């Protein structure tokens, strides 16, 4: 029973964690009425929770494997009681920065669920499961929408204190319903890091999540004040519009994970980064509110899909080190939400325009698209090499002039020649002397006319033994029809000769 309840429980945990994470940014228009915050410091106040919320994702993902999600969620909610209470008593900018920094724990709990939940489901469902869990980031929408509404009735101080009740409730729920018997992985953190840090896919996925989740977080903390200051909208109206952005991105997250389960995830990511590029270009031209909404919603759609797809890729490529990799990748995503608001604020202070910042984001998205294309191409090459290396037939590849370019391990097993023995040489070095020149002339005549020849031929191994092989020679052409190489595949059929 407890295993079945983990997905809804941990998803609800993430909702609460993210609700607390964006508490300051959602209430900042109200807080500024009581606490003097210079305009150039606003970006810092909204961004500081992102820092700890990002960095702590590595240890929380790791310790979720060591101690289980139950204990990590429970401990996190208890610790969060202190900064939430401290913020409710804040009277200075320093108080907000100190309390806001520790609110980051609410964002850090993300890596707990993506590490824990895949243990309960088969690999072909990991994308969907992590996507459903990721919907917990709707907690940012709940706070962004509800906190300003409540604050207009009871004030921002009481609004913040209401979150103490919510944290206590969920600490108790995890104590009662959390899985005490979750499978544990006790590999030391240094060993896990050593096992993954040289893998380029870790850093590719980190960059991709830096862009997709970073854009989600950045717009979540950036939009409320931007809509109020730039378009002069009301505080509640700005909160509702920001909540709409969050809801769209959140609902599309499991769809992204599901698409990653059903199709090649890297192809889905290509569409994601193409959409982010187009959306940010629209925003770069400082359009009307209608066009601005179109650009923002395009980013919400593609970022939501991307967030789901990436956490299909992590357990697929890093099954044994999922905890530490989830932590690193999700940390980079959190940091992706830290830098854009600061960058936009700096650019705006210099140019009084956000266009340059949005255009820079479009270029980073475009670079990511190119990297996904490259990674997809390299995956295809890796697949081809795996087939090449592990097939039972010997394979010999020559250039158009007949010089050997490559052989596979089966070639070495069948002939005794290593690759270094044959590179740059002509395949006639394998000739047994059993066939006359007319045989070879007829063979190459057939290859030139039909592009392929198949037949039996006697050849000689490195140790001098003669053997009979079934040989197929195929011609490979480029797009213009020119010959670029020949591929020979063969198997030893000496024992089958009657």
BAVEX-164148 format. One record per residue (C-alpha): residue in three letters; x, y, z. Coordinates in nm, 4 decimals, always signed. Layout:
   resn          x          y          z
    ALA          X          Y          Z
...
//
This chain:
   resn          x          y          z
    UNK    +0.0000    +0.0000    +0.0000
    UNK    +0.2783    +0.2461    +0.0914
    UNK    +0.4514    +0.1807    -0.2411
    UNK    +0.1379    +0.2833    -0.4318
    UNK    +0.1025    +0.6068    -0.2349
    UNK    +0.4601    +0.7263    -0.2956
    UNK    +0.3923    +0.8930    -0.6308
    UNK    +0.1006    +1.1111    -0.5090
    UNK    +0.2707    +1.1762    -0.1719
    UNK    +0.6048    +1.2797    -0.3189
    UNK    +0.4350    +1.4873    -0.5902
    UNK    +0.2390    +1.6689    -0.3167
    UNK    +0.5669    +1.7154    -0.1264
    UNK    +0.7136    +1.8866    -0.4305
    UNK    +0.4086    +2.1117    -0.4569
    UNK    +0.4633    +2.2289    -0.0987
    UNK    +0.8392    +2.2664    -0.1429
    UNK    +0.7935    +2.4851    -0.4498
    UNK    +0.5181    +2.6852    -0.2813
    UNK    +0.7639    +2.7837    -0.0106
    UNK    +1.0508    +2.8346    -0.2559
    UNK    +0.8844    +3.1305    -0.4354
    UNK    +0.7219    +3.2841    -0.1288
    UNK    +0.9264    +3.6049    -0.1339
    UNK    +0.9074    +3.6715    -0.5085
    UNK    +0.5290    +3.6219    -0.5070
    UNK    +0.4748    +3.8629    -0.2167
    UNK    +0.7452    +4.1119    -0.3065
    UNK    +0.5048    +4.3852    -0.4284
    UNK    +0.3437    +4.3754    -0.0793
    UNK    +0.6724    +4.3395    +0.1104
    UNK    +0.8170    +4.6459    -0.0661
    UNK    +0.5397    +4.8567    +0.0858
    UNK    +0.6805    +4.7856    +0.4354
    UNK    +1.0511    +4.7223    +0.3713
    UNK    +1.2660    +4.9587    +0.1679
    UNK    +1.4229    +4.7603    -0.1165
    UNK    +1.6276    +4.9575    -0.3733
    UNK    +1.5280    +4.8718    -0.7344
    UNK    +1.8757    +4.7363    -0.8109
    UNK    +1.8427    +4.4902    -0.5166
    UNK    +1.5084    +4.3400    -0.6208
    UNK    +1.6679    +4.0821    -0.8524
    UNK    +1.8988    +3.9700    -0.5694
    UNK    +1.6107    +3.9246    -0.3240
    UNK    +1.4132    +3.7122    -0.5731
    UNK    +1.7158    +3.5125    -0.6879
    UNK    +1.8821    +3.4146    -0.3570
    UNK    +1.6404    +3.1284    -0.2802
    UNK    +1.7382    +2.9790    -0.6142
    UNK    +2.1059    +2.9485    -0.5139
    UNK    +2.0669    +2.7145    -0.2171
    UNK    +1.7734    +2.5464    -0.3892
    UNK    +2.0094    +2.4550    -0.6702
    UNK    +2.3284    +2.3636    -0.4856
    UNK    +2.1517    +2.1465    -0.2263
    UNK    +2.0009    +1.9283    -0.4991
    UNK    +2.3242    +1.7288    -0.5273
    UNK    +2.3438    +1.6171    -0.1610
    UNK    +1.9652    +1.5735    -0.1340
    UNK    +1.9604    +1.3509    -0.4434
    UNK    +2.2510    +1.1513    -0.3026
    UNK    +2.1059    +1.1182    +0.0485
    UNK    +1.7687    +1.0193    -0.0946
    UNK    +1.9473    +0.7063    -0.2151
    UNK    +2.1214    +0.6550    +0.1203
    UNK    +1.8328    +0.7195    +0.3629
    UNK    +1.5205    +0.7144    +0.1459
    UNK    +1.2804    +0.9895    +0.0399
    UNK    +1.0721    +0.9694    +0.3603
    UNK    +1.3475    +1.0945    +0.5907
    UNK    +1.4770    +1.3597    +0.3487
    UNK    +1.1339    +1.5148    +0.2864
    UNK    +1.0478    +1.5039    +0.6565
    UNK    +1.3741    +1.6684    +0.7604
    UNK    +1.3486    +1.9327    +0.4868
    UNK    +0.9994    +2.0437    +0.5935
    UNK    +1.1013    +2.0670    +0.9590
    UNK    +1.4062    +2.2798    +0.8718
    UNK    +1.1947    +2.5077    +0.6496
    UNK    +0.9852    +2.6095    +0.9501
    UNK    +1.2695    +2.8307    +1.0729
    UNK    +1.3332    +3.0521    +0.7648
    UNK    +0.9579    +3.0874    +0.6988
    UNK    +0.8993    +3.2104    +1.0535
    UNK    +1.2060    +3.4377    +1.0294
    UNK    +1.0747    +3.5997    +0.7099
    UNK    +0.7393    +3.6693    +0.8748
    UNK    +0.9316    +3.8803    +1.1290
    UNK    +1.1606    +4.0467    +0.8710
    UNK    +1.2015    +4.4235    +0.8862
    UNK    +1.5115    +4.4811    +0.6713
    UNK    +1.6537    +4.3827    +0.3346
    UNK    +1.9158    +4.1731    +0.5148
    UNK    +1.6429    +3.9749    +0.6909
    UNK    +1.4834    +3.8915    +0.3546
    UNK    +1.8127    +3.7799    +0.2033
    UNK    +1.8992    +3.5581    +0.5018
    UNK    +1.5541    +3.4009    +0.5230
    UNK    +1.5227    +3.3755    +0.1437
    UNK    +1.8507    +3.1917    +0.1141
    UNK    +1.7237    +2.9078    +0.3337
    UNK    +1.3922    +2.8968    +0.1490
    UNK    +1.6062    +2.7332    -0.1186
    UNK    +1.5588    +2.4022    +0.0647
    UNK    +1.2048    +2.4020    -0.0741
    UNK    +1.3395    +2.3984    -0.4280
    UNK    +1.6146    +2.1483    -0.3479
    UNK    +1.3682    +1.8690    -0.2615
    UNK    +1.3064    +1.8230    -0.6352
    UNK    +1.6024    +1.5844    -0.6674
    UNK    +1.4601    +1.3610    -0.3917
    UNK    +1.1582    +1.2393    -0.5891
    UNK    +1.3316    +1.1961    -0.9254
    UNK    +1.5823    +0.9733    -0.7445
    UNK    +1.3307    +0.7786    -0.5371
    UNK    +1.0289    +0.7211    -0.7618
    UNK    +1.1973    +0.5346    -1.0523
    UNK    +1.2773    +0.2553    -0.8031
    UNK    +0.9071    +0.1660    -0.7963
    UNK    +0.8474    +0.1470    -1.1742
    UNK    +0.9936    -0.0248    -1.4850
    UNK    +1.2343    +0.1746    -1.7020
    UNK    +0.9865    +0.2194    -1.9868
    UNK    +0.7679    +0.4298    -1.7531
    UNK    +1.0408    +0.6472    -1.5981
    UNK    +0.9759    +0.9413    -1.8295
    UNK    +0.6051    +0.9518    -1.7466
    UNK    +0.6580    +0.8960    -1.3722
    UNK    +0.9206    +1.1682    -1.3404
    UNK    +0.6996    +1.3916    -1.5534
    UNK    +0.4034    +1.3408    -1.3205
    UNK    +0.6262    +1.4078    -1.0197
    UNK    +0.7642    +1.7165    -1.1917
    UNK    +0.4100    +1.8538    -1.2079
    UNK    +0.4706    +1.9337    -0.8430
    UNK    +0.6358    +2.2526    -0.9605
    UNK    +0.2778    +2.3797    -0.9941
    UNK    +0.3425    +2.4789    -0.6328
    UNK    +0.5068    +2.7920    -0.7692
    UNK    +0.1802    +2.8751    -0.9474
    UNK    -0.0240    +2.8120    -0.6330
    UNK    +0.1833    +3.0588    -0.4323
    UNK    +0.2155    +3.3087    -0.7171
    UNK    -0.1623    +3.3178    -0.7572
    UNK    -0.2890    +3.2581    -0.4035
    UNK    -0.0360    +3.4438    -0.1882
    UNK    -0.1150    +3.7910    -0.3320
    UNK    -0.4894    +3.7241    -0.3016
    UNK    -0.4551    +3.6202    +0.0628
    UNK    -0.2162    +3.9086    +0.1340
    UNK    -0.4733    +4.1633    +0.0168
    UNK    -0.7070    +4.0300    +0.2874
    UNK    -0.4823    +3.9520    +0.5847
    UNK    -0.1456    +4.1119    +0.4987
    UNK    +0.1785    +3.9531    +0.3830
    UNK    +0.3038    +3.8695    +0.7354
    UNK    +0.0025    +3.6508    +0.8205
    UNK    +0.0164    +3.4988    +0.4717
    UNK    +0.3741    +3.3846    +0.5311
    UNK    +0.2838    +3.2421    +0.8729
    UNK    +0.0076    +3.0284    +0.7203
    UNK    +0.2830    +2.8344    +0.5428
    UNK    +0.4068    +2.7131    +0.8828
    UNK    +0.0848    +2.5145    +0.9234
    UNK    +0.1256    +2.3622    +0.5770
    UNK    +0.4835    +2.2537    +0.6495
    UNK    +0.3862    +2.0890    +0.9789
    UNK    +0.1035    +1.8964    +0.8097
    UNK    +0.3323    +1.7584    +0.5395
    UNK    +0.6070    +1.6708    +0.7845
    UNK    +0.3494    +1.4542    +0.9643
    UNK    +0.2200    +1.3021    +0.6380
    UNK    +0.5716    +1.1905    +0.5452
    UNK    +0.6304    +1.0524    +0.8920
    UNK    +0.3139    +0.8416    +0.8668
    UNK    +0.2932    +0.7461    +0.4974
    UNK    +0.6549    +0.7620    +0.3798
    UNK    +0.8097    +0.4301    +0.2745
    UNK    +1.0468    +0.3137    +0.5482
    UNK    +1.1572    +0.0194    +0.3311
    UNK    +1.2540    +0.2052    +0.0130
    UNK    +1.5491    +0.0324    -0.1615
    UNK    +1.8724    +0.2030    -0.0625
    UNK    +2.1922    +0.2626    -0.2628
    UNK    +2.4970    +0.3151    -0.0443
    UNK    +2.7746    +0.3853    -0.2955
    UNK    +2.9964    +0.6670    -0.1535
    UNK    +2.9286    +1.0056    -0.3149
    UNK    +3.2908    +1.0460    -0.4312
    UNK    +3.2752    +0.7127    -0.6150
    UNK    +2.9478    +0.8112    -0.7801
    UNK    +3.0925    +1.1450    -0.8935
    UNK    +3.4066    +0.9750    -1.0268
    UNK    +3.1849    +0.7374    -1.2206
    UNK    +2.9987    +1.0131    -1.4074
    UNK    +3.1935    +1.3394    -1.4254
    UNK    +3.3899    +1.2365    -1.7367
    UNK    +3.0740    +1.1372    -1.9229
    UNK    +2.9925    +1.4199    -2.1628
    UNK    +2.6212    +1.3334    -2.1534
    UNK    +2.6073    +1.4490    -1.7901
    UNK    +2.7183    +1.7974    -1.8937
    UNK    +2.4968    +1.8042    -2.2012
    UNK    +2.1906    +1.7155    -1.9927
    UNK    +2.2955    +1.9723    -1.7324
    UNK    +2.3140    +2.2437    -1.9986
    UNK    +1.9794    +2.1418    -2.1476
    UNK    +1.8091    +2.1506    -1.8074
    UNK    +1.9888    +2.4762    -1.7279
    UNK    +1.7992    +2.6221    -2.0242
    UNK    +1.4583    +2.4507    -1.9911
    UNK    +1.4047    +2.4512    -1.6154
    UNK    +1.6092    +2.7677    -1.5801
    UNK    +1.3711    +2.9508    -1.8115
    UNK    +1.0770    +2.8165    -1.6100
    UNK    +1.2198    +2.9396    -1.2776
    UNK    +1.3454    +3.2662    -1.4236
    UNK    +1.0078    +3.3614    -1.5676
    UNK    +0.8333    +3.2502    -1.2491
    UNK    +1.0328    +3.4935    -1.0335
    UNK    +1.0718    +3.7591    -1.3040
    UNK    +0.7195    +3.7967    -1.4412
    UNK    +0.5236    +3.9319    -1.1392
    UNK    +0.7340    +4.2451    -1.0950
    UNK    +0.8022    +4.2822    -1.4688
    UNK    +0.4307    +4.2834    -1.5554
    UNK    +0.3629    +4.5385    -1.2824
    UNK    +0.6537    +4.7685    -1.3745
    UNK    +0.6640    +4.7343    -1.7553
    UNK    +0.2963    +4.6906    -1.8470
    UNK    +0.1572    +4.8610    -1.5333
    UNK    -0.0738    +4.5704    -1.4507
    UNK    -0.2283    +4.5231    -1.1065
    UNK    -0.0513    +4.2979    -0.8583
    UNK    -0.3236    +4.0317    -0.8605
    UNK    -0.3526    +4.0452    -1.2418
    UNK    +0.0243    +3.9967    -1.2731
    UNK    +0.0051    +3.7035    -1.0306
    UNK    -0.2735    +3.5376    -1.2312
    UNK    -0.0826    +3.5736    -1.5596
    UNK    +0.2336    +3.4321    -1.4021
    UNK    +0.0326    +3.1443    -1.2581
    UNK    -0.0976    +3.0753    -1.6104
    UNK    +0.2593    +3.0479    -1.7381
    UNK    +0.3472    +2.8073    -1.4560
    UNK    +0.0371    +2.5896    -1.5044
    UNK    +0.0956    +2.5474    -1.8788
    UNK    +0.4620    +2.4545    -1.8274
    UNK    +0.3701    +2.2185    -1.5443
    UNK    +0.0884    +2.0343    -1.7226
    UNK    +0.3094    +1.9741    -2.0255
    UNK    +0.5893    +1.8246    -1.8170
    UNK    +0.4399    +1.4708    -1.7919
    UNK    +0.3483    +1.4908    -2.1605
    UNK    +0.7158    +1.5584    -2.2333
    UNK    +0.8118    +1.2561    -2.0222
    UNK    +0.5508    +1.0396    -2.1955
    UNK    +0.6748    +1.1493    -2.5384
    UNK    +1.0281    +1.0611    -2.4237
    UNK    +0.9035    +0.7110    -2.3356
    UNK    +0.7341    +0.6632    -2.6742
    UNK    +0.9778    +0.8317    -2.9132
    UNK    +1.3472    +0.9180    -2.9421
    UNK    +1.3887    +1.1787    -2.6632
    UNK    +1.6578    +1.3739    -2.8453
    UNK    +1.4231    +1.4425    -3.1372
    UNK    +1.1689    +1.5868    -2.8910
    UNK    +1.4446    +1.8081    -2.7474
    UNK    +1.5186    +1.9442    -3.0939
    UNK    +1.1632    +2.0794    -3.1107
    UNK    +1.1951    +2.2133    -2.7560
    UNK    +1.4998    +2.4280    -2.8286
    UNK    +1.3621    +2.5426    -3.1619
    UNK    +1.0518    +2.6677    -2.9754
    UNK    +1.2578    +2.8397    -2.7044
    UNK    +1.4628    +3.0149    -2.9713
    UNK    +1.1556    +3.1472    -3.1520
    UNK    +0.9765    +3.2474    -2.8290
    UNK    +1.2699    +3.4483    -2.6956
    UNK    +1.3176    +3.6241    -3.0312
    UNK    +0.9542    +3.7399    -3.0103
    UNK    +1.0191    +3.8813    -2.6617
    UNK    +1.3389    +4.0503    -2.7766
    UNK    +1.1440    +4.2944    -2.9915
    UNK    +0.9560    +4.4364    -2.6882
    UNK    +0.6121    +4.3681    -2.8351
    UNK    +0.2658    +4.4581    -2.7151
    UNK    +0.1135    +4.2699    -2.4232
    UNK    -0.0633    +4.0317    -2.6665
    UNK    +0.2541    +3.9368    -2.8567
    UNK    +0.4469    +3.9272    -2.5318
    UNK    +0.1927    +3.6755    -2.4035
    UNK    +0.2402    +3.4642    -2.7189
    UNK    +0.6167    +3.4595    -2.6705
    UNK    +0.5934    +3.3754    -2.3019
    UNK    +0.3420    +3.0960    -2.3618
    UNK    +0.5613    +2.9453    -2.6359
    UNK    +0.8426    +2.9355    -2.3824
    UNK    +0.6067    +2.7806    -2.1238
    UNK    +0.5052    +2.5044    -2.3680
    UNK    +0.8533    +2.4148    -2.4860
    UNK    +1.0165    +2.4486    -2.1427
    UNK    +0.7502    +2.2227    -1.9910
    UNK    +0.8013    +1.9549    -2.2571
    UNK    +1.1792    +1.9829    -2.2208
    UNK    +1.1713    +1.9452    -1.8431
    UNK    +0.9847    +1.6166    -1.8816
    UNK    +1.2053    +1.4765    -2.1583
    UNK    +1.5353    +1.5419    -1.9816
    UNK    +1.4406    +1.3346    -1.6777
    UNK    +1.3621    +1.0470    -1.9097
    UNK    +1.7191    +1.0693    -2.0388
    UNK    +1.8898    +1.0716    -1.6958
    UNK    +1.7812    +0.7269    -1.5648
    UNK    +1.8151    +0.5837    -1.9167
    UNK    +2.1848    +0.6696    -1.9445
    UNK    +2.2753    +0.6722    -1.5713
    UNK    +2.0692    +0.3994    -1.4080
    UNK    +2.3216    +0.3112    -1.1348
    UNK    +2.4236    +0.6718    -1.0592
    UNK    +2.0759    +0.8268    -1.0941
    UNK    +2.0881    +0.9932    -0.7504
    UNK    +2.4027    +1.1960    -0.8026
    UNK    +2.3288    +1.2699    -1.1708
    UNK    +1.9738    +1.3837    -1.0892
    UNK    +2.1256    +1.6125    -0.8272
    UNK    +2.3834    +1.7631    -1.0633
    UNK    +2.1414    +1.8076    -1.3547
    UNK    +1.8646    +1.9537    -1.1386
    UNK    +2.1190    +2.1821    -0.9669
    UNK    +2.2170    +2.3229    -1.3045
    UNK    +1.8490    +2.3762    -1.3836
    UNK    +1.8035    +2.5693    -1.0616
    UNK    +2.1084    +2.7831    -1.1337
    UNK    +1.9575    +2.8443    -1.4750
    UNK    +1.6820    +3.0277    -1.2913
    UNK    +1.9296    +3.2334    -1.0875
    UNK    +2.1325    +3.4051    -1.3574
    UNK    +1.8724    +3.5274    -1.6123
    UNK    +1.6861    +3.7619    -1.3716
    UNK    +2.0164    +3.9158    -1.2596
    UNK    +2.1370    +3.9428    -1.6185
    UNK    +1.8134    +4.1037    -1.7312
    UNK    +1.8269    +4.3500    -1.4407
    UNK    +2.1851    +4.4514    -1.5228
    UNK    +2.1107    +4.4889    -1.8938
    UNK    +1.7997    +4.6934    -1.8173
    UNK    +1.9900    +4.9229    -1.5815
    UNK    +2.2418    +4.9942    -1.8587
    UNK    +2.0149    +5.0098    -2.1670
    UNK    +1.6647    +5.0567    -2.0178
    UNK    +1.5607    +4.7651    -2.2395
    UNK    +1.5181    +4.3909    -2.1902
    UNK    +1.5619    +4.3138    -2.5617
    UNK    +1.9334    +4.2342    -2.5495
    UNK    +1.8791    +3.9865    -2.2653
    UNK    +1.6010    +3.8031    -2.4482
    UNK    +1.8051    +3.7934    -2.7686
    UNK    +2.0973    +3.6449    -2.5752
    UNK    +1.8628    +3.3762    -2.4431
    UNK    +1.7527    +3.2981    -2.7999
    UNK    +2.1151    +3.2450    -2.9024
    UNK    +2.1845    +3.0140    -2.6086
    UNK    +1.8729    +2.8142    -2.7032
    UNK    +1.9929    +2.7962    -3.0626
    UNK    +2.3334    +2.6674    -2.9523
    UNK    +2.1544    +2.4031    -2.7419
    UNK    +1.9580    +2.2968    -3.0502
    UNK    +2.2835    +2.2471    -3.2399
    UNK    +2.4256    +2.0434    -2.9497
    UNK    +2.1179    +1.8184    -2.9409
    UNK    +2.1580    +1.7570    -3.3142
    UNK    +2.5241    +1.6704    -3.2574
    UNK    +2.4412    +1.4392    -2.9651
    UNK    +2.1740    +1.2635    -3.1727
    UNK    +2.4223    +1.2156    -3.4558
    UNK    +2.6864    +1.0796    -3.2144
    UNK    +2.4306    +0.8388    -3.0666
    UNK    +2.3589    +0.7096    -3.4163
    UNK    +2.7314    +0.6634    -3.4749
    UNK    +2.7667    +0.4838    -3.1416
    UNK    +2.4820    +0.2517    -3.2344
    UNK    +2.6430    +0.1803    -3.5700
    UNK    +2.9777    +0.1115    -3.4023
    UNK    +2.8161    -0.1237    -3.1503
    UNK    +2.6593    -0.3207    -3.4362
    UNK    +2.9915    -0.3116    -3.6230
    UNK    +3.1877    -0.4334    -3.3212
    UNK    +2.9495    -0.7003    -3.1973
    UNK    +2.8190    -0.8684    -3.5106
    UNK    +2.9319    -1.2288    -3.5576
    UNK    +3.0289    -1.1741    -3.9224
    UNK    +3.3671    -1.0398    -4.0205
    UNK    +3.3504    -0.6909    -4.1713
    UNK    +3.6157    -0.5223    -4.3847
    UNK    +3.5784    -0.1647    -4.5129
    UNK    +3.7967    -0.0173    -4.7900
    UNK    +3.8093    +0.3224    -4.9561
    UNK    +3.7237    +0.3707    -5.3235
    UNK    +4.0819    +0.2748    -5.4200
    UNK    +4.0586    -0.0565    -5.2364
    UNK    +4.2770    +0.0294    -4.9356
    UNK    +4.1540    -0.1154    -4.6041
    UNK    +4.0091    +0.1544    -4.3727
    UNK    +3.8593    -0.0529    -4.0931
    UNK    +3.7888    -0.4075    -3.9754
    UNK    +3.5768    -0.5335    -3.6859
    UNK    +3.6721    -0.7692    -3.3995
    UNK    +3.5024    -1.0627    -3.5760
    UNK    +3.7413    -1.0104    -3.8702
    UNK    +4.0337    -1.0558    -3.6296
    UNK    +3.8750    -1.3659    -3.4756
    UNK    +3.8164    -1.5249    -3.8167
    UNK    +4.1460    -1.4348    -3.9901
    UNK    +4.3947    -1.3813    -3.7076
    UNK    +4.4878    -1.0363    -3.8426
    UNK    +4.4646    -0.7373    -3.6080
    UNK    +4.3461    -0.4039    -3.7441
    UNK    +4.7026    -0.2686    -3.7300
    UNK    +4.8154    -0.5564    -3.9569
    UNK    +4.5825    -0.4649    -4.2423
    UNK    +4.5136    -0.0869    -4.2320
    UNK    +4.6114    +0.0794    -4.5610
    UNK    +4.6698    -0.2516    -4.7371
    UNK    +4.4816    -0.4228    -5.0185
    UNK    +4.2470    -0.7109    -4.9334
    UNK    +4.4379    -0.9285    -5.1805
    UNK    +4.6789    -0.9904    -4.8923
    UNK    +4.4200    -1.2480    -4.7817
    UNK    +4.4289    -1.4292    -5.1157
    UNK    +4.4783    -1.8068    -5.0933
    UNK    +4.6056    -1.8564    -5.4524
    UNK    +4.3190    -2.1002    -5.5156
    UNK    +4.1475    -1.8710    -5.7693
    UNK    +4.2783    -1.7475    -6.1044
    UNK    +4.2677    -1.3880    -6.2284
    UNK    +3.9533    -1.4550    -6.4322
    UNK    +3.7627    -1.5293    -6.1077
    UNK    +3.8521    -1.1894    -5.9588
    UNK    +3.7881    -1.0056    -6.2886
    UNK    +3.4392    -1.1547    -6.3061
    UNK    +3.3769    -1.0677    -5.9388
    UNK    +3.4691    -0.6993    -5.9872
    UNK    +3.2800    -0.6817    -6.3145
    UNK    +2.9661    -0.7862    -6.1239
    UNK    +3.0361    -0.5319    -5.8476
    UNK    +3.0745    -0.2494    -6.1003
    UNK    +2.7531    -0.3434    -6.2836
    UNK    +2.5258    -0.4328    -5.9913
    UNK    +2.6986    -0.2672    -5.6947
    UNK    +2.7190    -0.6004    -5.5095
    UNK    +2.8669    -0.9487    -5.5334
    UNK    +2.8063    -1.2572    -5.3220
    UNK    +2.9745    -1.5933    -5.3434
    UNK    +3.2144    -1.8451    -5.1943
    UNK    +3.5845    -1.7741    -5.1931
    UNK    +3.8943    -1.9382    -5.0512
    UNK    +4.1152    -1.7092    -4.8421
    UNK    +4.4162    -1.7503    -4.6174
    UNK    +4.4436    -1.6774    -4.2432
    UNK    +4.7439    -1.5130    -4.0809
    UNK    +4.8734    -1.8524    -3.9652
    UNK    +4.8637    -1.9827    -4.3234
    UNK    +4.5480    -2.1946    -4.2954
    UNK    +4.3173    -2.1809    -4.5961
    UNK    +3.9455    -2.1498    -4.5271
    UNK    +3.6258    -2.1142    -4.7284
    UNK    +3.4179    -1.8057    -4.6660
    UNK    +3.0783    -1.6837    -4.7808
    UNK    +3.1576    -1.3272    -4.8871
    UNK    +2.9326    -1.0331    -4.9755
    UNK    +3.0909    -0.7168    -5.1189
    UNK    +2.8700    -0.4044    -5.1347
    UNK    +2.9419    -0.0652    -5.2917
    UNK    +2.8683    +0.2514    -5.0940
    UNK    +2.7854    +0.5669    -5.2947
    UNK    +2.7647    +0.9300    -5.1859
    UNK    +2.4713    +1.1610    -5.2707
    UNK    +2.6226    +1.2458    -5.6111
    UNK    +2.6551    +0.8804    -5.7071
    UNK    +3.0328    +0.8546    -5.6648
    UNK    +3.1841    +0.5470    -5.5002
    UNK    +3.3172    +0.6272    -5.1508
    UNK    +3.3896    +0.2805    -5.0106
    UNK    +3.3387    -0.0920    -5.0350
    UNK    +3.2129    -0.3084    -4.7494
    UNK    +3.2841    -0.6798    -4.7334
    UNK    +3.1032    -0.9076    -4.4875
    UNK    +3.1956    -1.2727    -4.4550
    UNK    +3.1626    -1.5861    -4.2441
    UNK    +3.3722    -1.9045    -4.2292
    UNK    +3.1795    -2.1935    -4.3936
    UNK    +3.4693    -2.4411    -4.4221
    UNK    +3.2993    -2.6904    -4.1915
    UNK    +2.9766    -2.6643    -4.3891
    UNK    +3.1390    -2.7574    -4.7241
    UNK    +3.0182    -3.0890    -4.8509
//
